[in-house]
Amino acid sequence: MGARVKQVEVAPEPMGWRRVNSRGEDLPVVLDIKRDNRGSFFEVRTLIGTRQELLVLNAEPRKKHLLLLSRQFDSAGRVVAKQKFLCGHEERHWFVAAIPEDEPVSTVAGAQTALKPTEVRLREETLGIKREQGFRRRNAAFIRQGEWFFVPAKGVAPDPLRLLRNEPLSRGNGSKAHWAELCYRSGGETVYVSAKYPGGLSVDDYKALPEQERKFGFRMMKRDAAVYVKGEITHPDHKTVFLEGWHRVFMNTENRSMAMRFLAFLD
């Protein structure tokens, strides 16, 4: 699909040298996207002493997309784990996305569909969206920017006092935030988020922290809330989109995938 690839072998990290923000485990293979003086490239990091293989299951060179299968083996040559990844180019950059294990895909098109949230697929069926239209970043069912889908919502009348301006949309884990000009959240669980706790702490867990630790770097957010946005949605790696009315926000299905552990790249 026209991308450069570099393969790097790495040694297991000594347990006493784990970084504070490390995964806490040595993975047999990690996919990442990096840059050098020639531009962006895919980096495949494999762990010395492990047995694995990467196979291209399907490729669409004109679209610059391919479906990649990663398999790991034990010492007897038996497959002990496998993951699938959609790799490609979109708008301004290369990307790699993990496919949920409960989605039995074998093609690029199947992987793209598997990454759509259930709510988006149902809306496409209701509106009779044709297959090719479903792969666009904008159709009658949704507008998409990276991993986020924006679905038109009717009857949304938020309290002006609860409107949030220039609000980040982030799945956590160090991913780059998308920024919404106007945002409104309804329902959900209150959590406290910081660099140390990107997944968020419940109210009880937050209160259990030492008082000195609670003073710094926390932001109160809602987990599993219904999120609505409108206006400009911006991100450094994507074209800005403008939503005229309120749209409900849905994230793609990557977070359902155990294969996310094997990705260093997060949009």
KEKE-3310 file (N, C-alpha, C; in steps of 0.2 Angstrom, whole numbers, plus 5000, padded with zeros to 4 digits):
npx = (5004:5011:5018:5032:5041:5048:5057:5061:5070:5069:5075:5069:5062:5071:5063:5065:5067:5056:5046:5037:5025:5024:5018:5019:5021:5030:5027:5025:5025:5024:5015:5018:5018:5030:5041:5054:5068:5063:5050:5034:5033:5029:5032:5038:5039:5047:5049:5064:5067:5054:5041:5033:5022:5018:5005:4998:4981:4972:4972:4971:4977:4975:4967:4975:4975:4976:4973:4980:4986:4992:5001:5005:5016:5019:5032:5031:5026:5013:4998:4995:4989:4981:4979:4971:4973:4969:4977:4983:4981:4974:4967:4978:4988:4997:4989:4985:4973:4966:4956:4941:4941:4929:4924:4923:4933:4939:4943:4948:4936:4928:4934:4933:4920:4918:4924:4914:4903:4889:4877:4879:4879:4866:4859:4863:4857:4844:4842:4845:4858:4870:4883:4896:4894:4894:4908:4913:4918:4908:4891:4873:4870:4880:4894:4912:4927:4942:4943:4931:4913:4900:4883:4868:4857:4841:4830:4838:4841:4850:4854:4859:4869:4876:4883:4898:4913:4926:4930:4938:4938:4942:4949:4957:4972:4983:4980:4979:4969:4953:4945:4930:4920:4908:4900:4890:4885:4876:4870:4879:4894:4902:4920:4937:4950:4967:4985:4992:4981:4974:4963:4953:4946:4934:4922:4923:4936:4944:4942:4949:4962:4977:4976:4985:4989:4977:4976:4982:4982:4970:4955:4938:4927:4914:4911:4905:4894:4880:4886:4885:4889:4893:4897:4914:4925:4940:4957:4974:4979:4968:4956:4947:4930:4913:4899:4883:4871:4866:4875:4876:4889:4900:4912:4924:4925:4937:4941:4935:4944:4956:4968:4972:4982:4993:4997:5006:5004:4992:4978)
npy = (4994:5005:5010:5013:5001:4996:4984:4979:4971:4968:4967:4958:4969:4972:4968:4977:4988:4994:5007:5020:5023:5011:4996:4986:4973:4962:4962:4951:4956:4973:4986:5001:5019:5029:5043:5049:5057:5055:5055:5047:5030:5013:5004:4988:4980:4967:4954:4947:4930:4925:4918:4922:4928:4938:4941:4947:4948:4953:4966:4983:4992:5004:5011:5012:5003:4989:4973:4965:4951:4945:4932:4922:4909:4894:4885:4873:4876:4878:4888:4901:4913:4926:4941:4954:4968:4984:4992:5008:5023:5039:5054:5064:5056:5040:5025:5013:5001:4991:4976:4970:4955:4947:4949:4941:4944:4945:4954:4970:4978:4972:4974:4987:4989:4982:4990:5000:5007:4998:5006:5015:5006:5001:5013:5015:5004:5007:5019:5015:5015:5014:5001:5006:5020:5019:5018:5030:5046:5054:5053:5051:5045:5047:5057:5056:5057:5052:5040:5043:5044:5054:5057:5063:5071:5073:5084:5088:5098:5106:5112:5129:5132:5120:5118:5114:5121:5120:5107:5092:5076:5061:5044:5041:5033:5039:5044:5056:5070:5074:5090:5098:5111:5115:5106:5093:5084:5070:5060:5045:5041:5049:5053:5054:5061:5060:5062:5051:5043:5039:5032:5035:5038:5032:5041:5037:5030:5041:5049:5042:5043:5051:5067:5077:5072:5073:5086:5090:5090:5083:5080:5082:5071:5063:5046:5034:5042:5050:5058:5074:5085:5100:5112:5116:5103:5098:5092:5088:5079:5077:5083:5098:5096:5103:5104:5107:5105:5098:5083:5066:5057:5044:5031:5022:5004:4999:4999:4988:4978:4966:4966:4979:4981:4978:4989:5004:5015:5028:5036)
npz = (5000:4999:5010:5021:5030:5046:5054:5071:5083:5100:5117:5132:5145:5160:5175:5186:5180:5174:5167:5174:5167:5159:5150:5159:5155:5144:5127:5113:5100:5094:5087:5079:5074:5067:5064:5053:5045:5032:5033:5038:5045:5047:5061:5067:5081:5088:5101:5106:5106:5106:5096:5082:5069:5055:5044:5029:5026:5017:5005:4999:4988:4981:4989:4999:5011:5022:5029:5043:5050:5065:5073:5087:5093:5103:5111:5105:5092:5092:5089:5100:5102:5093:5083:5074:5063:5056:5044:5037:5027:5030:5026:5033:5038:5042:5049:5062:5067:5080:5078:5085:5094:5093:5081:5066:5054:5037:5027:5021:5020:5028:5040:5042:5043:5055:5064:5066:5078:5086:5086:5075:5064:5065:5062:5049:5042:5045:5037:5025:5019:5006:5003:4998:5002:5015:5018:5018:5025:5028:5028:5026:5038:5047:5053:5052:5061:5062:5075:5080:5079:5073:5076:5069:5080:5087:5096:5106:5120:5129:5145:5146:5156:5158:5147:5139:5133:5120:5123:5127:5117:5121:5122:5131:5138:5133:5121:5107:5110:5102:5099:5104:5099:5106:5119:5127:5141:5146:5159:5165:5174:5187:5186:5191:5182:5178:5173:5179:5181:5169:5165:5173:5190:5202:5212:5225:5225:5222:5233:5242:5240:5246:5253:5248:5236:5229:5225:5214:5196:5192:5183:5183:5175:5165:5164:5152:5148:5139:5125:5117:5104:5095:5082:5078:5076:5080:5076:5076:5066:5057:5046:5050:5055:5054:5063:5061:5069:5085:5088:5092:5100:5096:5099:5090:5089:5094:5107:5112:5110:5114:5107:5107:5116:5109:5102:5100:5094:5095:5090)
capx = (5000:5015:5021:5038:5041:5055:5057:5066:5070:5070:5076:5064:5064:5071:5058:5067:5068:5049:5044:5030:5019:5025:5012:5019:5022:5033:5023:5029:5025:5021:5015:5019:5020:5035:5043:5061:5069:5060:5042:5031:5033:5026:5038:5036:5044:5046:5053:5069:5066:5047:5039:5027:5022:5013:5002:4993:4975:4969:4975:4967:4983:4972:4964:4981:4973:4977:4971:4986:4985:4997:5000:5010:5016:5022:5038:5029:5023:5005:4996:4993:4986:4981:4976:4970:4974:4968:4982:4981:4982:4968:4968:4985:4993:4996:4986:4984:4968:4965:4950:4939:4942:4923:4922:4927:4934:4945:4944:4948:4930:4925:4937:4931:4913:4919:4926:4909:4899:4882:4872:4880:4877:4859:4856:4864:4852:4837:4842:4847:4865:4873:4889:4901:4893:4896:4915:4915:4919:4902:4885:4867:4870:4886:4901:4917:4934:4947:4939:4924:4907:4895:4877:4863:4852:4835:4827:4843:4840:4854:4854:4865:4874:4879:4887:4906:4917:4932:4930:4942:4935:4948:4948:4962:4978:4988:4978:4978:4962:4949:4942:4924:4918:4902:4899:4885:4885:4870:4870:4885:4897:4908:4926:4942:4955:4974:4990:4993:4975:4970:4956:4948:4945:4928:4922:4926:4943:4947:4942:4953:4969:4980:4974:4990:4989:4971:4976:4986:4982:4964:4950:4932:4924:4909:4912:4899:4889:4878:4889:4883:4893:4891:4902:4920:4928:4947:4962:4980:4980:4962:4953:4941:4923:4909:4893:4878:4866:4869:4876:4878:4896:4901:4918:4924:4925:4944:4942:4933:4949:4962:4973:4974:4988:4999:4998:5009:5000:4985:4976)
capy = (5000:5011:5013:5010:4997:4994:4979:4980:4966:4971:4962:4959:4974:4970:4970:4982:4994:4996:5014:5021:5022:5006:4992:4981:4967:4962:4959:4948:4961:4979:4990:5008:5023:5034:5048:5051:5063:5054:5055:5042:5023:5008:5000:4982:4978:4960:4952:4942:4924:4923:4915:4925:4929:4943:4939:4951:4944:4957:4973:4987:4997:5010:5014:5012:4999:4982:4969:4962:4946:4943:4926:4920:4902:4892:4881:4867:4878:4879:4895:4903:4920:4930:4948:4957:4975:4987:4997:5012:5030:5042:5061:5066:5051:5033:5023:5006:5000:4984:4974:4966:4948:4944:4951:4937:4948:4943:4958:4977:4981:4969:4977:4994:4988:4979:4996:5004:5005:4995:5012:5018:5001:5001:5019:5014:5000:5011:5024:5011:5018:5009:4999:5011:5026:5017:5018:5037:5049:5058:5051:5053:5042:5050:5061:5053:5060:5047:5035:5046:5045:5059:5055:5068:5070:5077:5085:5089:5105:5106:5118:5133:5132:5114:5118:5114:5124:5118:5101:5086:5070:5056:5038:5039:5029:5043:5046:5063:5072:5078:5095:5100:5118:5114:5099:5092:5077:5068:5054:5043:5040:5054:5050:5059:5059:5063:5059:5045:5039:5041:5028:5038:5035:5033:5046:5034:5029:5048:5052:5037:5046:5056:5074:5080:5069:5075:5093:5091:5087:5080:5084:5078:5070:5058:5040:5031:5047:5051:5065:5077:5090:5104:5117:5114:5097:5099:5087:5090:5075:5077:5089:5100:5096:5107:5100:5112:5104:5093:5076:5061:5055:5037:5029:5015:4998:4997:4998:4981:4973:4964:4968:4986:4980:4977:4995:5009:5021:5029:5043)
capz = (5000:4998:5016:5023:5036:5049:5059:5076:5088:5107:5122:5137:5149:5166:5179:5190:5175:5171:5168:5178:5162:5154:5150:5164:5152:5138:5122:5108:5095:5095:5080:5080:5068:5069:5059:5053:5040:5026:5034:5043:5043:5052:5065:5070:5086:5090:5107:5105:5110:5105:5089:5079:5062:5052:5037:5026:5024:5012:5003:4994:4987:4978:4995:5004:5016:5022:5035:5045:5055:5070:5077:5091:5094:5109:5109:5100:5086:5092:5089:5107:5102:5086:5083:5068:5063:5050:5043:5031:5026:5030:5027:5033:5041:5042:5055:5063:5072:5082:5077:5091:5093:5091:5074:5061:5047:5033:5022:5023:5020:5034:5046:5042:5046:5062:5068:5067:5084:5084:5085:5068:5059:5065:5058:5042:5040:5045:5032:5018:5017:5002:5005:4997:5005:5022:5020:5017:5031:5029:5024:5030:5045:5052:5051:5056:5061:5066:5079:5083:5074:5075:5073:5071:5086:5087:5102:5111:5122:5135:5150:5145:5162:5158:5141:5139:5127:5119:5127:5123:5117:5122:5124:5136:5136:5130:5114:5106:5110:5097:5103:5102:5101:5111:5121:5132:5143:5150:5163:5166:5181:5188:5187:5191:5177:5178:5169:5182:5181:5163:5164:5178:5197:5204:5217:5231:5224:5222:5240:5246:5239:5251:5251:5244:5229:5226:5224:5208:5190:5191:5180:5184:5169:5165:5160:5149:5147:5132:5124:5111:5102:5089:5080:5075:5079:5078:5078:5072:5061:5054:5044:5054:5053:5057:5064:5062:5075:5090:5086:5098:5099:5097:5098:5086:5093:5096:5114:5114:5107:5118:5103:5108:5120:5105:5098:5103:5090:5097:5086)
cpx = (5004:5018:5028:5037:5048:5053:5062:5065:5072:5071:5071:5067:5065:5066:5059:5067:5061:5048:5038:5024:5020:5019:5013:5020:5026:5029:5027:5030:5021:5021:5014:5019:5024:5037:5051:5062:5065:5052:5040:5032:5030:5033:5035:5041:5043:5051:5057:5067:5059:5046:5033:5027:5017:5011:4997:4987:4972:4972:4971:4972:4980:4969:4970:4979:4975:4975:4977:4984:4992:4996:5006:5010:5020:5028:5037:5026:5016:5003:4993:4989:4986:4977:4975:4970:4972:4973:4981:4983:4975:4970:4975:4990:4991:4992:4986:4978:4967:4957:4947:4939:4935:4920:4926:4928:4940:4947:4945:4941:4926:4928:4934:4924:4913:4920:4920:4905:4892:4877:4873:4878:4869:4856:4858:4859:4845:4837:4844:4853:4868:4880:4895:4900:4895:4904:4917:4915:4913:4897:4879:4866:4875:4891:4906:4923:4938:4942:4933:4919:4902:4888:4872:4858:4847:4833:4832:4842:4844:4853:4860:4871:4878:4883:4894:4909:4924:4934:4934:4938:4941:4946:4953:4968:4983:4987:4978:4970:4959:4945:4935:4922:4913:4901:4894:4885:4879:4871:4877:4888:4902:4914:4931:4948:4962:4979:4992:4987:4971:4963:4951:4947:4938:4928:4925:4933:4947:4948:4947:4960:4971:4978:4979:4990:4982:4971:4979:4984:4975:4959:4943:4928:4918:4911:4905:4893:4887:4881:4887:4887:4890:4896:4908:4922:4935:4952:4968:4981:4974:4960:4947:4935:4919:4902:4887:4873:4869:4869:4879:4885:4897:4908:4919:4925:4932:4945:4939:4938:4954:4968:4976:4981:4994:5000:5001:5006:4993:4983:4974)
cpy = (5006:5014:5009:5006:4995:4989:4979:4974:4969:4966:4963:4964:4971:4972:4976:4989:4997:5003:5014:5020:5016:5001:4987:4974:4967:4958:4957:4952:4967:4983:4997:5012:5028:5038:5048:5056:5061:5054:5049:5035:5019:5005:4994:4980:4971:4958:4946:4936:4922:4921:4918:4926:4934:4941:4945:4947:4947:4964:4976:4993:5003:5014:5015:5009:4992:4979:4964:4957:4944:4937:4924:4912:4900:4888:4875:4869:4879:4886:4896:4909:4923:4936:4950:4965:4978:4993:5001:5019:5033:5050:5063:5062:5044:5031:5016:5005:4993:4982:4969:4959:4944:4946:4946:4940:4945:4948:4965:4980:4978:4972:4984:4994:4986:4985:5001:5002:5002:5001:5014:5012:5001:5007:5018:5010:5003:5016:5021:5014:5012:5007:5004:5017:5025:5018:5026:5040:5053:5055:5053:5050:5045:5054:5058:5057:5056:5042:5037:5047:5050:5058:5060:5066:5075:5078:5086:5097:5106:5113:5122:5133:5125:5113:5118:5117:5122:5112:5095:5080:5065:5050:5036:5036:5032:5045:5053:5065:5075:5084:5098:5107:5119:5107:5099:5085:5075:5061:5052:5043:5045:5051:5056:5057:5063:5059:5052:5040:5041:5038:5031:5034:5036:5038:5043:5033:5036:5050:5048:5039:5050:5063:5078:5078:5072:5082:5094:5087:5083:5084:5079:5077:5064:5052:5037:5036:5047:5058:5067:5083:5094:5109:5113:5108:5097:5093:5088:5085:5074:5083:5091:5099:5100:5104:5106:5111:5099:5086:5072:5058:5047:5035:5023:5010:4995:4995:4991:4976:4972:4966:4975:4986:4980:4984:5001:5016:5022:5036:5048)
cpz = (5000:5004:5017:5029:5039:5054:5064:5081:5095:5112:5128:5142:5156:5171:5184:5186:5172:5172:5171:5173:5157:5155:5156:5161:5146:5132:5116:5102:5096:5089:5082:5073:5070:5063:5059:5047:5033:5027:5039:5040:5049:5055:5068:5075:5089:5096:5105:5109:5109:5097:5087:5072:5060:5045:5035:5023:5018:5011:4998:4992:4985:4984:5001:5011:5016:5029:5037:5051:5059:5073:5081:5093:5101:5106:5104:5094:5086:5092:5096:5107:5095:5087:5076:5068:5056:5049:5037:5032:5026:5031:5027:5036:5040:5049:5056:5068:5073:5081:5083:5089:5091:5085:5069:5054:5044:5027:5025:5024:5027:5040:5047:5045:5053:5067:5070:5074:5081:5082:5078:5063:5059:5061:5051:5039:5039:5039:5025:5015:5012:5005:5004:5001:5013:5024:5019:5024:5033:5025:5028:5037:5050:5049:5055:5055:5065:5069:5081:5077:5077:5072:5074:5076:5086:5095:5108:5113:5129:5139:5148:5150:5162:5151:5142:5133:5127:5123:5123:5123:5116:5124:5129:5134:5132:5123:5113:5106:5104:5101:5100:5104:5106:5113:5127:5134:5147:5153:5164:5173:5181:5189:5187:5187:5178:5173:5172:5182:5175:5162:5169:5184:5198:5210:5223:5231:5225:5229:5244:5245:5245:5248:5247:5237:5225:5223:5217:5202:5188:5188:5181:5177:5170:5161:5158:5149:5140:5131:5117:5110:5096:5088:5077:5079:5076:5080:5074:5066:5056:5051:5049:5051:5057:5057:5066:5068:5079:5087:5092:5096:5101:5095:5094:5091:5095:5103:5117:5113:5112:5114:5104:5112:5115:5100:5102:5100:5093:5094:5091)
residu = (MET:GLY:ALA:ARG:VAL:LYS:GLN:VAL:GLU:VAL:ALA:PRO:GLU:PRO:MET:GLY:TRP:ARG:ARG:VAL:ASN:SER:ARG:GLY:GLU:ASP:LEU:PRO:VAL:VAL:LEU:ASP:ILE:LYS:ARG:ASP:ASN:ARG:GLY:SER:PHE:PHE:GLU:VAL:ARG:THR:LEU:ILE:GLY:THR:ARG:GLN:GLU:LEU:LEU:VAL:LEU:ASN:ALA:GLU:PRO:ARG:LYS:LYS:HIS:LEU:LEU:LEU:LEU:SER:ARG:GLN:PHE:ASP:SER:ALA:GLY:ARG:VAL:VAL:ALA:LYS:GLN:LYS:PHE:LEU:CYS:GLY:HIS:GLU:GLU:ARG:HIS:TRP:PHE:VAL:ALA:ALA:ILE:PRO:GLU:ASP:GLU:PRO:VAL:SER:THR:VAL:ALA:GLY:ALA:GLN:THR:ALA:LEU:LYS:PRO:THR:GLU:VAL:ARG:LEU:ARG:GLU:GLU:THR:LEU:GLY:ILE:LYS:ARG:GLU:GLN:GLY:PHE:ARG:ARG:ARG:ASN:ALA:ALA:PHE:ILE:ARG:GLN:GLY:GLU:TRP:PHE:PHE:VAL:PRO:ALA:LYS:GLY:VAL:ALA:PRO:ASP:PRO:LEU:ARG:LEU:LEU:ARG:ASN:GLU:PRO:LEU:SER:ARG:GLY:ASN:GLY:SER:LYS:ALA:HIS:TRP:ALA:GLU:LEU:CYS:TYR:ARG:SER:GLY:GLY:GLU:THR:VAL:TYR:VAL:SER:ALA:LYS:TYR:PRO:GLY:GLY:LEU:SER:VAL:ASP:ASP:TYR:LYS:ALA:LEU:PRO:GLU:GLN:GLU:ARG:LYS:PHE:GLY:PHE:ARG:MET:MET:LYS:ARG:ASP:ALA:ALA:VAL:TYR:VAL:LYS:GLY:GLU:ILE:THR:HIS:PRO:ASP:HIS:LYS:THR:VAL:PHE:LEU:GLU:GLY:TRP:HIS:ARG:VAL:PHE:MET:ASN:THR:GLU:ASN:ARG:SER:MET:ALA:MET:ARG:PHE:LEU:ALA:PHE:LEU:ASP)
# end
